[in-house]
Amino acid sequence: MKRDTTERGATRRARPHRKRWMKAASAVAGVTVCLATASVGHAVNEARHAAPSAGDPTPAAGDAWTSRDAAAYWTPDRMAGAAPAGSDTPAEPAAGPSTPSTRSAAPKGTAAAARAGRTARHFDGIPSVGVLFSVDGDAEAHHCTASVVHSPHGNLILTAGHCNPGTRAAFVPQYRSGASSQPYGVWAIERTFAYPGRGTSGAGADLDFAFATVASGEDGDTLEEVTGGNTLSPTPGYTNDVTVIGYPNVRNDPEDRAVRCATHTGRLSGTHELRMECGGFYGGTSGSPWLSDFDEDSGTGRVIGVIGGINGGGPKGPDADRISYSPYFGTKILSLYARAAEK
């Protein structure tokens, strides 16, 4: 198995650069926070009218669940053996426990590279994007992608609403398959924030996004201090240039590495959602950030969408990996961000 040679010290040396980025990002994020705070009362009250628990975080996995515990539990062997659950697997999944509503994957044998159009390329990833690992019953799962979002406490990640982290959940930034240790650590997920009306069909598909807070690192650092973060921004319109980064799970992509694609967005006909075309975004990429103004030096940008929405983020059938959807980021996600960013 490939051994990761990145040392913790390398992360520390990069940190001053990250902190300079955070100061610059704070000025931009301030506008977003103001917008979110201004609309939070209306948005949360409206959601509570539909479901009393709206805006409340899910229960923590347990008082003892720390990032040290997460790192001890999610060993290289457990990560390697994490089996995708439910429909976020090939078209004919093995029997066993399932996770509802995750993105459908392309049938076995589909060759994205053989089709016309853009195809995502494998690369080593970036610190602000990583993999969600969780345990739901007996199913250990690497089932979704998440990204770090700039926040006042530096502890917030963003994913698709249908990517319920489950118990003993962890976020692994810039995940390296087979590594003896992860370059940016393993971070325990504490609480998740999502609208109870979210779904992957009908009006609920427009709410298919969620935030989660993560515990401090083993040495007390916040996640954002270590990885940097992307700035949450309202979707500026249906037509955008974006860089999309995600992690297909190994059942769908044997390389088990990050993929990225620079592409364009448009409107998904008949909906209030975005669509983009680029092959290679198989099951496991739900929650992948759509980054505008992506900066190669800092490895961050403005996140204006995530793979999610109708059908969990794409069509069913042979185009499942080639066409992806995203909810439109408006007042609803800004309100949810304001709620999550308080924690």
C-alpha positions in Angstrom: 0.0 0.0 0.0 1.2 3.5 -0.7 2.8 5.1 2.3 2.1 8.7 3.2 5.4 10.6 3.8 3.8 13.9 4.8 4.8 14.8 8.3 2.9 16.8 10.9 5.7 19.3 10.9 5.0 20.1 7.3 1.5 21.1 8.3 2.8 23.4 11.0 5.1 25.1 8.6 2.2 25.9 6.3 0.1 27.3 9.0 1.2 31.0 8.9 0.2 31.0 5.2 -3.2 29.6 6.2 -3.7 32.2 8.9 -2.9 35.0 6.5 -5.6 33.5 4.2 -8.0 33.4 7.1 -7.6 37.2 7.8 -8.4 37.9 4.2 -11.3 35.4 4.1 -12.8 37.0 7.3 -13.5 40.2 5.4 -15.3 38.4 2.7 -17.1 36.0 5.0 -18.3 38.9 7.1 -20.7 39.9 4.3 -22.0 36.4 4.2 -22.4 36.2 8.0 -24.3 39.5 8.1 -26.7 38.2 5.4 -27.1 34.9 7.2 -27.7 36.6 10.6 -30.2 39.0 9.1 -32.3 36.2 7.7 -31.9 33.5 10.4 -35.1 34.3 12.3 -37.4 34.1 9.4 -35.7 30.9 8.0 -35.6 29.0 11.2 -39.1 30.0 12.3 -40.5 29.0 8.9 -38.8 25.6 9.1 -40.0 25.1 12.7 -43.5 25.7 11.6 -43.1 22.6 9.3 -41.1 20.6 11.9 -40.4 21.6 15.5 -36.9 20.2 15.5 -35.7 22.4 12.6 -32.4 24.2 13.2 -31.5 22.0 16.2 -28.3 20.0 15.9 -28.4 16.2 15.9 -27.3 14.6 19.2 -23.5 14.3 19.6 -22.1 10.9 19.1 -21.1 10.9 22.8 -19.3 13.1 25.3 -16.2 11.0 24.9 -16.0 11.1 21.1 -13.0 13.3 20.5 -10.6 13.7 17.6 -8.1 11.5 19.5 -10.8 8.9 19.7 -11.7 9.3 16.0 -8.0 8.9 15.1 -7.7 5.8 17.3 -10.9 4.2 15.8 -10.4 5.1 12.2 -7.1 3.2 11.7 -5.6 2.6 8.2 -7.1 -0.9 8.2 -10.6 0.4 9.1 -10.4 3.1 6.5 -9.3 0.6 3.9 -12.2 -1.8 4.9 -14.9 0.9 5.0 -17.6 -0.5 2.7 -19.9 1.9 0.8 -23.4 1.6 2.0 -26.8 1.7 0.3 -27.4 3.2 -3.1 -24.0 5.1 -3.0 -22.6 1.9 -4.6 -22.7 0.3 -8.1 -26.1 -0.4 -9.6 -26.2 -3.9 -8.1 -25.0 -3.4 -4.4 -24.3 -6.3 -2.1 -27.0 -7.1 0.4 -26.6 -5.5 3.8 -27.3 -2.4 5.8 -28.1 0.7 3.7 -27.9 4.5 4.0 -31.0 6.0 2.3 -30.9 8.6 -0.4 -27.2 8.7 -1.2 -26.2 9.5 -4.8 -26.9 6.8 -7.4 -23.7 5.5 -9.1 -23.2 4.5 -12.7 -23.7 0.8 -13.6 -20.6 -1.5 -13.6 -18.6 -1.3 -16.8 -19.4 2.3 -17.6 -16.3 4.0 -19.0 -16.6 7.7 -18.4 -13.3 8.4 -20.3 -14.8 6.8 -23.5 -17.6 9.3 -23.6 -17.4 12.8 -25.2 -17.0 15.8 -22.9 -15.0 16.7 -19.8 -13.7 14.1 -17.5 -12.4 14.7 -14.0 -8.7 13.9 -13.3 -7.3 12.2 -10.3 -4.9 14.3 -8.1 -3.6 14.4 -4.6 -6.4 16.6 -3.2 -6.4 19.8 -1.2 -6.5 20.2 2.6 -10.0 21.9 2.7 -11.8 18.9 1.1 -11.9 15.4 2.4 -13.9 12.2 3.2 -16.6 11.5 5.7 -16.3 8.1 7.5 -19.0 6.9 9.7 -20.5 3.8 11.4 -24.2 3.1 11.0 -25.1 -0.2 12.7 -22.8 -2.7 11.2 -22.0 -0.7 8.1 -18.7 1.1 8.1 -18.9 3.7 5.3 -16.8 6.1 3.3 -19.9 7.4 1.6 -19.6 11.1 1.0 -17.3 14.1 0.6 -17.2 17.3 2.7 -15.3 20.6 2.8 -14.1 23.0 5.4 -16.1 26.3 5.5 -14.7 29.4 7.0 -16.5 30.2 10.3 -15.9 32.2 13.5 -14.9 29.1 15.5 -13.0 27.4 12.6 -14.8 24.1 13.2 -17.4 23.8 10.4 -17.7 21.5 7.4 -20.3 21.4 4.6 -21.7 18.4 2.8 -25.0 17.2 1.2 -28.0 17.0 3.4 -28.6 13.3 2.6 -25.0 12.5 3.9 -26.0 11.7 7.5 -22.7 11.2 9.3 -24.1 8.6 11.7 -22.2 7.6 14.8 -18.4 7.6 15.4 -18.2 9.9 12.4 -15.0 11.5 11.3 -13.8 13.9 8.7 -10.5 13.2 7.0 -9.1 16.2 5.1 -7.1 15.4 1.9 -7.7 11.7 2.5 -4.8 9.5 1.3 -5.8 5.9 0.6 -3.6 3.4 2.2 -1.5 6.0 4.2 -0.2 5.0 7.5 -1.2 8.4 8.8 -3.4 11.1 7.3 -1.6 14.4 6.4 -4.1 16.6 8.1 -5.4 14.3 10.8 -8.7 12.7 11.6 -11.4 14.9 13.1 -14.4 13.8 15.2 -17.7 15.1 14.1 -19.7 16.5 17.0 -23.1 17.8 15.7 -24.8 18.1 12.4 -27.2 20.8 11.2 -29.8 20.2 8.4 -33.4 21.0 7.6 -35.8 18.2 8.5 -37.6 18.7 5.2 -34.5 18.0 3.1 -34.6 15.2 0.6 -33.6 14.1 -2.8 -36.9 14.7 -4.6 -39.5 17.5 -4.8 -39.1 20.6 -2.7 -36.8 18.8 -0.3 -34.1 18.5 -2.9 -33.6 22.3 -2.8 -32.6 21.8 0.9 -30.1 19.0 0.3 -27.2 20.6 2.2 -25.9 20.2 5.8 -23.2 21.6 8.1 -21.4 19.8 10.9 -19.1 20.9 13.7 -15.9 19.0 14.4 -14.0 18.7 17.7 -10.6 20.3 18.2 -7.5 18.5 17.1 -5.4 16.4 19.5 -3.2 19.4 20.1 -6.0 21.9 20.5 -5.9 23.4 17.0 -9.2 24.1 15.2 -9.7 22.4 11.8 -9.5 25.6 9.9 -6.2 26.6 11.5 -4.8 23.4 10.0 -6.5 23.2 6.6 -7.7 26.6 5.7 -11.3 26.9 4.6 -13.6 28.0 1.7 -15.9 30.9 2.0 -19.6 30.1 1.9 -21.2 32.4 -0.7 -24.7 32.8 -2.2 -25.0 31.3 -5.6 -24.4 34.3 -7.9 -26.6 32.9 -10.7 -27.0 29.8 -12.8 -24.0 30.3 -15.1 -20.6 30.0 -13.3 -17.1 28.7 -13.8 -16.4 26.3 -11.0 -13.8 23.8 -9.8 -15.5 20.7 -8.4 -13.5 18.4 -6.1 -14.6 15.1 -4.6 -13.8 11.6 -3.5 -15.4 8.7 -5.3 -15.4 5.6 -3.1 -13.3 2.7 -4.0 -16.2 0.5 -5.1 -16.9 3.0 -7.9 -13.3 4.2 -8.6 -10.6 1.7 -7.7 -7.9 4.5 -7.6 -9.6 5.7 -4.3 -8.2 9.2 -4.9 -9.6 12.7 -5.1 -10.9 13.9 -8.5 -11.2 17.5 -9.7 -12.8 19.2 -12.7 -12.9 22.8 -14.0 -16.2 23.2 -15.7 -19.3 25.4 -16.2 -22.7 25.4 -14.5 -26.1 26.0 -15.9 -29.7 25.7 -14.8 -31.2 22.2 -14.4 -34.3 22.6 -16.5 -37.6 22.9 -14.6 -35.9 23.3 -11.2 -34.2 25.8 -9.0 -31.0 23.8 -9.1 -27.6 24.0 -10.9 -26.2 21.3 -13.1 -22.7 20.7 -14.5 -21.2 18.1 -16.8 -18.0 16.3 -16.1 -17.3 12.6 -16.0 -15.9 10.8 -13.0 -18.1 11.9 -10.2 -19.3 8.5 -9.1 -20.9 7.5 -5.8 -19.0 8.9 -2.8 -18.9 12.4 -4.3 -22.1 13.6 -2.7 -21.3 16.8 -0.8 -18.4 17.7 -3.1 -17.9 21.6 -3.1 -18.4 23.7 -6.3 -15.7 26.3 -5.9 -15.8 29.6 -7.6 -12.6 31.8 -7.8 -10.5 28.8 -6.8 -7.0 29.8 -5.8 -4.3 27.2 -6.6 -1.9 28.6 -4.1 -4.2 28.5 -1.0 -6.3 25.6 -2.3 -9.5 27.4 -1.4 -12.3 29.4 -3.1 -15.9 30.5 -2.7 -18.2 27.5 -2.3 -21.4 28.2 -4.2 -22.8 24.7 -4.4 -22.4 21.0 -3.5 -23.2 17.8 -5.3 -26.7 17.0 -4.0 -30.3 17.7 -4.8 -32.5 15.7 -7.1 -31.7 12.0 -6.9 -28.9 12.8 -4.5 -27.0 14.9 -7.0 -27.4 13.5 -10.5 -29.4 11.5 -13.0 -29.9 7.7 -12.7 -28.4 5.4 -15.3 -25.4 5.6 -17.5 -24.9 9.4 -17.1 -24.8 9.2 -13.3 -21.1 10.1 -13.1 -21.1 12.6 -15.9 -23.9 15.0 -14.9 -24.1 16.4 -11.4 -26.6 18.7 -9.6 -26.5 21.2 -6.8 -29.0 23.1 -4.7 -29.0 26.8 -5.3 -27.5 28.6 -2.3 -29.8 31.4 -1.1 -31.3 32.5 2.2 -32.0 29.0 3.4 -28.4 27.9 3.5 -27.2 31.2 4.9 -29.7 30.9 7.7 -28.5 27.3 8.5 -24.9 28.5 8.3 -25.6 31.2 10.9 -27.1 28.7 13.2 -24.3 26.2 12.8 -21.6 28.9 13.1 -22.8 29.8 16.6 -21.5 26.5 18.0 
